[in-house]
């Protein structure tokens, strides 16, 4: 029997009933024996852990495996070849991706600039690439079309990461760095497995010129509550209207749970961030988003909010077919869109301006001091929606830096 045939048989043994007919989110709701929980209030644990031979003796690998004692481990020389066999199988990959965790080496850069687009105002954000892919499976998630496969990778060569990061921070000691781990994954969904928060927060607490942002849609904050962060960590939540959270983010915790978790982090002295992104247009959206804004300020003091970002739904054209196939009940792609300068599908500019202006006014009715910014929009949209003339990337970077660096402790 060929290795490929053996691999196919192995995969068939772990498939869920009806998985070929159901989307990942539908399976999570209908099949209670699936490995991923129905929502992120339950902790995720993989069934199979595949480890690259070249990282098997690294400290971070060993520590992760100690927390996954009930999983089946397999060491392989070539993870790419292993995954190729799965991808070339005739099965529905998304129905089993949650069962696998791949531990390997990041052979590229850990520290990266957040991808921006010329002519759009950018905030100068930096990325720390520790994990690839997310299992929350939000219908609109851009990662579905961004990466060539949907499997979860955890990079365990953290010594390389710290060497790279320290080199940048030390070399540019006069510069300020806002660095986030939530660009290619959810920052806290896997934190009980990786303990990234316990690794990163103490590190950044010692760095005068850097803060780290942990962005999540979960309530997995236990590891954060006993750490001396010294003001160098912002804990942020991606939020939406409750309707969109229920319909398009079915594996994330509720909006109320996200705000409750934010309140707990506030009590431990963390600066809090909120990201209304992607804002999705539908009948009645105004009152629904206003309700969430009111809930936030009911629990979180304005002086403890580092920033609030707002950004409308945007996606590469290739994502539309993926959403149609995997989330057939979703209606979010059936509005009127145009292809913008960045190649993404966007709402028409007058609608985007109206949405931003409406949410901005809701926020300003409660607080005039909280920094509010638009994600990836042109200068004219900033002016028409927020009333900020001649705004620029440099001014936005300065505004956000001042929000977090003026009160940090050393």
C-alpha positions in Angstrom: 0.0 0.0 0.0 1.4 3.4 -1.0 2.1 6.1 1.7 -0.4 8.3 0.1 -3.1 5.7 0.3 -2.2 5.0 3.9 -2.5 8.8 4.6 -5.9 8.9 3.0 -7.1 6.0 5.1 -5.8 7.6 8.2 -7.6 10.9 7.4 -10.9 9.1 6.7 -10.8 7.6 10.1 -10.9 11.0 11.8 -13.6 12.6 9.6 -16.9 13.6 11.2 -20.3 12.4 10.0 -21.7 14.5 7.1 -18.6 16.6 7.0 -18.5 16.6 3.3 -21.9 18.4 3.2 -21.4 20.9 6.0 -19.4 24.0 6.5 -16.9 24.2 9.4 -19.3 26.4 11.4 -22.3 24.1 10.8 -20.2 21.1 11.9 -19.3 22.9 15.1 -22.9 23.5 15.9 -24.3 20.1 14.9 -21.5 17.7 15.9 -20.7 17.8 19.7 -17.8 15.4 19.4 -15.8 17.8 17.2 -12.4 18.8 18.8 -13.0 22.5 18.5 -15.6 23.8 21.0 -18.9 25.4 20.0 -17.5 28.7 21.2 -14.2 30.0 22.4 -15.3 30.0 26.1 -14.2 26.4 26.1 -10.5 25.8 25.5 -9.3 24.3 22.3 -7.1 21.2 22.2 -6.0 19.4 19.0 -6.4 15.7 18.5 -3.2 15.3 16.4 0.0 17.2 16.8 2.5 17.1 14.0 6.0 18.2 14.9 8.8 19.0 12.6 12.0 17.1 13.4 14.1 20.2 13.4 12.2 21.7 16.4 11.5 18.6 18.5 14.1 19.5 21.1 13.4 23.2 21.3 12.2 24.4 24.7 9.0 25.8 23.4 8.1 22.6 21.6 8.7 20.5 24.6 6.6 22.8 26.8 3.7 22.8 24.4 3.7 19.0 24.2 3.6 18.7 28.0 0.3 20.6 27.9 -1.1 18.3 25.1 -0.6 15.0 26.8 -3.8 13.5 25.5 -3.1 14.3 21.8 -1.4 11.9 19.4 2.1 13.1 18.4 3.9 12.4 15.1 7.4 13.7 14.2 8.0 14.3 10.5 11.0 15.5 8.5 9.0 17.4 6.0 5.8 19.1 7.2 5.1 20.6 3.8 5.0 17.1 2.2 2.8 15.8 5.0 0.3 18.6 4.5 0.5 18.2 0.7 -0.8 14.7 1.1 -3.7 15.9 3.1 -4.5 18.7 0.6 -4.3 16.3 -2.3 -6.8 14.0 -0.7 -10.4 14.0 -1.9 -11.7 15.0 1.5 -13.1 18.3 2.8 -10.0 19.8 4.5 -11.9 22.4 6.5 -13.9 19.7 8.3 -10.7 18.3 9.9 -8.3 21.2 10.1 -9.3 21.9 13.7 -8.0 18.4 14.7 -4.5 19.2 13.7 -1.8 21.4 15.2 1.5 21.7 13.4 4.6 22.8 15.3 7.5 23.9 13.2 10.1 26.6 12.5 9.3 30.0 11.2 11.9 30.2 8.3 10.8 33.8 7.4 10.7 36.9 9.5 8.8 37.1 12.8 8.8 40.9 12.8 7.0 42.5 9.9 5.4 45.8 8.9 1.6 45.7 8.7 0.8 45.6 5.0 -0.5 49.0 3.9 -1.5 50.5 0.6 -0.2 53.7 -1.1 -2.6 56.6 -0.7 -4.3 55.0 2.3 -3.6 56.4 5.8 -1.7 53.8 7.8 -1.0 53.7 11.6 2.6 52.4 11.5 1.7 49.1 13.1 4.1 46.2 13.3 3.4 42.5 13.3 4.8 39.6 15.3 4.1 36.4 13.4 4.0 33.6 16.0 1.0 31.6 14.8 -0.5 31.1 11.4 -4.2 30.7 10.9 -7.2 30.9 13.2 -9.9 28.4 14.1 -12.7 30.8 15.1 -13.9 30.5 11.5 -15.6 33.9 11.0 -17.3 33.9 7.7 -15.6 37.1 6.5 -12.0 36.1 7.6 -9.5 37.2 5.0 -7.1 34.4 6.1 -9.3 31.9 4.1 -8.0 33.4 0.9 -4.6 34.7 2.2 -3.0 31.4 3.0 -2.6 28.4 0.8 -3.9 25.9 3.4 -6.1 26.3 6.5 -4.0 24.4 9.0 -2.8 25.9 12.3 0.9 26.4 12.6 2.7 27.3 15.9 6.3 28.5 15.4 8.5 27.2 18.3 11.9 28.8 17.4 11.3 31.6 19.9 14.9 32.3 20.5 15.1 33.4 16.8 12.1 35.6 17.4 13.5 37.3 20.4 16.9 37.8 18.7 15.2 39.4 15.7 12.9 41.6 17.8 15.6 42.7 20.2 17.9 43.6 17.3 15.2 45.9 15.9 14.2 47.5 19.2 17.8 48.1 20.3 19.0 49.4 16.9 16.2 52.0 16.8 16.0 52.8 20.5 14.7 56.3 19.9 11.8 55.0 17.9 8.4 53.9 19.3 7.0 50.5 18.3 3.4 49.3 18.5 3.5 45.6 17.8 0.6 43.1 17.5 0.3 39.3 17.4 -3.2 39.2 16.0 -2.7 39.8 12.3 -2.5 36.1 11.2 -4.4 34.5 14.1 -6.3 35.3 17.3 -3.8 36.4 19.9 -5.3 34.5 22.8 -7.3 31.6 21.4 -4.3 29.3 21.9 -2.8 31.0 24.8 -3.4 28.1 27.3 -1.3 26.0 24.9 1.4 28.4 23.9 1.5 30.7 27.0 2.6 33.4 24.6 1.1 36.0 26.9 3.4 34.9 29.8 6.4 35.0 27.4 5.7 38.3 25.7 4.2 40.5 28.4 7.2 40.3 30.7 9.5 40.9 27.8 7.7 44.1 26.6 7.4 45.3 30.2 11.2 45.8 30.1 11.2 47.6 26.7 10.9 51.4 27.1 10.2 52.0 23.4 7.7 49.2 22.6 4.2 47.9 23.5 2.5 44.7 22.4 -1.2 44.5 21.5 -3.0 41.2 22.0 -6.1 41.1 19.9 -8.8 38.5 20.4 -12.5 37.5 20.2 -12.2 35.2 23.2 -12.3 35.3 27.0 -9.1 33.3 27.3 -7.4 35.9 29.6 -6.4 33.8 32.7 -2.7 34.0 32.0 -2.8 37.8 31.8 -4.2 38.5 35.2 -1.0 37.9 37.3 1.6 39.6 35.1 3.5 42.8 35.7 2.9 44.4 32.4 4.0 48.0 33.4 1.6 49.5 30.9 3.4 48.0 27.9 0.5 45.7 26.9 -2.8 46.6 25.2 -5.4 43.9 25.3 -7.9 44.4 22.5 -11.1 42.9 21.3 -12.5 42.8 17.8 -16.2 43.6 18.2 -19.2 43.8 16.0 -22.9 44.2 16.4 -24.6 41.4 18.2 -26.4 40.3 15.1 -23.2 39.9 13.1 -21.4 38.3 16.1 -24.1 35.6 16.2 -24.4 35.0 12.5 -20.9 35.5 11.2 -18.7 34.8 14.2 -20.4 31.7 15.7 -17.3 30.2 17.4 -16.3 33.4 19.1 -17.6 34.4 22.5 -20.5 36.8 22.7 -20.1 40.5 22.7 -21.1 40.6 26.4 -18.3 38.1 27.2 -15.8 40.1 25.3 -16.6 43.3 27.2 -16.7 41.4 30.5 -13.2 40.1 29.8 -12.1 43.6 28.8 -13.4 44.9 32.1 -11.4 42.2 34.0 -8.2 43.3 32.2 -9.0 46.9 32.9 -9.1 46.0 36.6 -5.6 44.6 36.3 -4.3 47.9 34.9 -4.2 47.0 31.2 -5.0 49.5 28.5 -7.9 48.3 26.4 -8.5 48.5 22.7 -11.6 47.8 20.6 -11.7 47.2 16.8 -15.0 47.6 15.0 -13.8 45.8 12.0 -15.3 44.7 9.7 -18.4 46.8 10.1 -21.1 45.2 8.0 -24.0 47.1 6.6 -27.6 45.8 6.9 -31.0 47.1 7.8 -31.0 48.4 11.4 -27.2 48.4 11.7 -27.2 51.9 13.3 -29.0 51.0 16.5 -27.2 47.7 16.8 -23.7 49.2 16.7 -24.8 52.0 19.0 -25.9 49.5 21.5 -22.5 47.8 21.5 -20.7 51.2 21.9 -23.0 52.0 24.9 -22.2 48.6 26.5 -18.5 49.2 26.1 -18.5 52.6 27.9 -20.8 51.3 30.6 -18.0 48.9 31.7 -14.7 50.5 30.4 -13.6 53.9 31.5 -12.6 56.2 28.6 -9.2 56.9 30.1 -8.4 53.2 30.0 -9.1 52.8 26.3 -6.0 53.0 24.2 -7.9 53.3 20.9 -11.0 52.3 19.0 -10.6 51.5 15.3 -13.4 51.4 12.8 -13.2 49.8 9.4 -15.9 48.6 6.9 -16.0 45.2 5.4 -13.4 44.7 2.6 -12.1 41.6 1.0 -10.2 40.3 -2.0 -12.5 39.2 -4.8 -11.4 35.6 -4.4 -12.9 35.5 -0.9 -16.4 35.9 -2.3 -16.4 32.4 -3.8 -15.1 30.9 -0.6 -17.8 32.5 1.5 -20.5 31.4 -1.0 -19.2 27.8 -0.8 -18.5 27.5 3.0 -21.0 29.9 4.4 -24.0 29.6 2.1 -26.4 31.3 4.6 -24.3 34.4 4.9 -25.6 37.5 3.1 -22.7 39.9 3.8 -21.3 39.7 0.2 -24.5 40.7 -1.5 -24.3 44.4 -1.0 -23.1 46.8 -3.7 -19.3 46.8 -3.8 -16.6 48.3 -6.0 -13.0 47.2 -6.5 -10.9 49.8 -4.7 -7.3 50.9 -5.3 -6.0 48.2 -3.0 -7.7 45.5 -5.2 -10.3 44.8 -2.4 -14.0 44.8 -2.7 -15.4 47.8 -0.7 -18.7 49.5 0.0 -19.2 52.6 -2.1 -17.4 55.6 -0.6 -20.6 57.6 0.4 -21.9 54.6 2.4 -18.5 54.1 4.1 -18.4 57.8 5.0 -21.9 57.6 6.4 -21.1 54.5 8.5 -17.9 56.0 9.9 -19.5 59.3 10.7 -22.4 57.7 12.5 -20.2 55.5 14.7 -17.8 58.3 15.3 -20.6 60.5 16.5 -21.9 57.7 18.8 -18.5 57.5 20.4 -18.0 61.2 20.7 -21.4 61.6 22.4 -19.9 59.6 25.3 -16.2 60.5 25.2 -14.2 63.2 23.4 -10.8 61.9 24.5 -10.7 58.3 23.3 -8.5 58.0 20.1 -10.6 56.8 17.2 -9.1 56.0 13.8 -10.1 54.5 10.5 -8.5 51.4 9.2 -7.1 51.7 5.6 -9.0 54.7 4.3 -7.9 57.8 2.2 -7.5 61.3 3.5 -10.8 62.5 2.0 -12.7 59.8 3.9 -11.1 60.9 7.1 -12.1 64.5 6.4 -15.7 63.8 5.4 -16.3 61.2 8.1 -14.3 62.4 11.1 -13.8 66.1 10.2 -10.0 65.8 10.3 -8.5 67.9 7.5 -5.1 67.1 6.0 -4.7 64.0 8.2 -1.8 61.8 7.4 -0.1 58.5 8.4 2.4 60.5 10.4 -0.3 62.2 12.4 -2.1 59.0 13.1 1.1 57.3 14.2 1.8 60.1 16.6 -1.8 60.1 18.0 -1.7 56.4 18.8 1.9 56.5 20.1 0.9 59.3 22.5 -2.1 57.3 23.7 0.0 54.4 25.0 3.5 55.7 25.6 2.8 58.8 27.8 1.7 56.7 30.8 3.8 53.6 30.6 5.8 52.6 33.7 9.4 51.5 33.9 
